[in-house]
């Protein structure tokens, strides 16, 4: 579980009341402060998992939100033993891995290229030479083998990083999408509202079995939807459905994204 945040509070952040025992919100006065804290959580969670079981399994989101976090993490690569960390992807656009829209390409360029991690520890979502459904099943098989899962069980990632879209989507789980209703599979095809529309995504049950989830939101354009997710708990928005069964979700947001939130303490 994510530990208390007293080390950071009072320095460059304001704490918000817990929405419930599994959700906590922190607002930061700068992107730099947000990234610094997120990296400290990354390192703490991974070291603790490695100490407990010999490895850490993380699932990373794509998009633009995590870019500065990835670069900062790569800049402190010597802090972690990357040969004991396995990196999975939360979602992927169904494009070649060299495409500008590829989440895998973004993660490679901003993080993986700057750390000493065995390639066998990187579990990418396949997108070439197959259709989206077979790609999703192949990725699910990779997870089932790695976590040694029995039928009906879900992986428990030590850390999952997520973002939130202006429409309230997270991962590639979009409002009203069929992928959001999946309760049995680990990964499924999904359809996004903008090109490239074909995606592969982890399912909501996988997200909600995560031990620690960092959900990052930056910018004024996220303020309205964040209020609906955090305070109104609007269940029509996928991000509001991220409620770990036994883990914890920590919202890390900047002041612009948190401008409409009332519950600051």
N, C-alpha and C positions, 0 to 999 in steps of 0.2 A: 504494500500500500504506500501511497505518497505520504511522506511524513509532514508534520506541522510546518508552517511557513514562517515561524517567528524570526528566523535568521534574516529573512529578506524584508519583512514588514517594517515600515518606518524609514526605510532607506529610500526607495524610489517607487513605492507601490502603495495602493490603498486596498484594504481588504473589504470584501463584501460578505454579507451573511451567507452561511451555507443554505442552499435551497432545500437540501435534505442531507441525510448522513452520507450519501454517495456523491454529492456534487458540491464543489467549491468554486468561487470566482475570485480572481485577482485582476485588478486594473493597474496598468503601468503607465507612467508618464512619458515613456519613449519606447521606440522599437528596440533600442539597444538594451534597455533594462529588461524588456520582455524576453529577448533572446538570451540574455545572461542568465535569467532565472530558469528558462526552459532547458538550457544546456546543463545547468546544475542539477535539475531533476533527471534529465537523461542519464547523466553520469552516476548519480546516486542510485537510481532504479537499476541500471545495468550492473553496477558493482554488487549490489545486494543480491540480485538474481544469480550472478556468477558465483558468488560465495555460497549461496544456498544449494545450487544444483549443477554448477559447472559451466553454465551458458546463459545467455539472455536472448530472447526472441522478440524482435520489434517489428512493427508494421508501419510503413511510412506512406503518407498521403502525397499526392502530386500538387499541381497548380503553382501559383506564385507565392502564396502565403508562407511556406516553409523555407524559401530560398535563403534568406538571411540567416535563419536558424541553422540550416545545413552547413553554410559556409563557416559560421562561427564554431560549430561542432568539429568540422574538419580542421580548423585552425588549432584546436586543442586535442588533436587526434592521439597524442601520446598519453593522455590521461586514462584511456580505456584500452583493454586488451581486445582488439577487434577480432582476433582469431577465435574468441569465445562468444562473439555476437553474430546472430543470424538475422539478416535483413529481408523482410518480406514487403510486398507492396499492398497498400489498402485498395487501390484501384488503378486501372490503366485504360487509356484510350486505345481503341482497336486500330492502331496505326503501326507501321514498322518502327523498330526501336531507335532508328536514326532520325525519325521525323521530329520536326520542331515541336509538335504537339504531344510527344511521348512523355509520360510521367517518368518512365524509366530513364530516358535521356536526361531529364532535369535532375533526377536523383544522382545519376552517374556524374554529371558535370559539377554539381554543387557539393556533393558529399563523397561518393565512393572513390572518385579519382584522387581525392586528397587524403585518404586513409589507407592503412595497410591491412586490408581485409581479404581473406582468401575468397576467390571467385566462387568456390563451392558454398560459401556462406551467404551468397546473394541469391534470393529466390524470386526471380523475375516472373511476371505474368507473360506467358508466350502469346505472341500475336501474329507470327508468320507461319504460313503453310497450313493453316487450320481455320475453321470458322469459329465465331465467338463462343458457341456452346461447348464445342470440344476443347477450346482453350480454357474455359472455366472449369471443366471437369479435370483437365490435366493439372491445373493449378491447385484444385481441391485435392487431388491425389498427392501432390507434393506436400501439402500441409498435413494430410492424414499420415503419410509416412514419417515425416519429421516429428510430429507430436505423438506418434504411435497411438492413434485414436481408434477406439472401438466404435462400431456403428452407433449412430445416434449421439455421439459426443462431439463437443466443439473444442477447438484449441483455446488455450488461455495465454494470450500474448502478454509478455511482461510489460510492454509499452506499446501503445498505439497513438500515433499523432493524426489529428484530424483538423480540417478547416471547415468553414461554413460559407455557403454561397448566399447571395442576396435573396435567393428564393427559398432559403432554409435547407437546401440539400447539404449532405455531408457524405464523404466517400463519393461514390457515384449512385447514391440512393436519392432519387428525386421525388418531390411531392407527387403523389398519385401514381408513381411508377410500379410496375409489376414486381420489380426486384425488391421493393420495400416490404412486400408481403411474404417473401420466402422465409420459411421457418425450419427447413431441414438441411438445405445445402450450405456449403461454406462459401462458395463463390458462384456467381451467376452473371450472365450477360445483362446489360442494362442499356437504356436509351436515354441520352441526354438531350436537352432542348436546343443546343447549338452544336455545330460541327466541331470535331468529329462526333457524331451522335452515338456511334457504337462504343460501348465500354464493357469492361469486366470489373466487378466490384466484390469485395467481401460483403457478406450479408449482415443484417442487423443482429442476429444471434451471435455471430462471431465478435462483432464490436462489443456486445454487452457481456461477453465472457472475458473481456480484457481485464487485466489486473490494474493497470494504470492507463488512463486516457488523457492526453493533453489536447484540448480543443482550442485552437488559436484563431483569433479574429482581430483583424486590423482594419482601420479606416471608417470614416463617417458613413460610407455606403452600406456598412454592415450594422449600423446602430439600430435601425428599426427592426430588422429581423432578429437581432440578438435580444431585444426586449421581448419579442414574441416568444422566443425560445426559453429565455431564462425566467422572466417574471410571469408571463401569461401561460407558459408551458403549453403552447399551442401544438397539439398532437397531430395536426395536419402537416407539420414541418418535420422532416426526418431528423434534423439535429436535436429536436426536443425528445426524440425517442431513444437517444443514446443514454441509457440508464443501466450501468453495469450491475449485474446480479450480486456480485460480492466485491467487485473492485471499486475504483473511484474515478470520476471524471473531473478534471480541473480545467476550467475555462481561463485561458490567459488572453487578456484583451488589452488593447491600448485605450487611451482616454477618448479618442474619437468614437471608437466602436461602443464604448460604454456610456456615451453621453446621455442616453435616455433611461438608464437604469437608476432606480430610486434607492435601492437597498444598500447604500454604502454605509459602512460603520467605521 
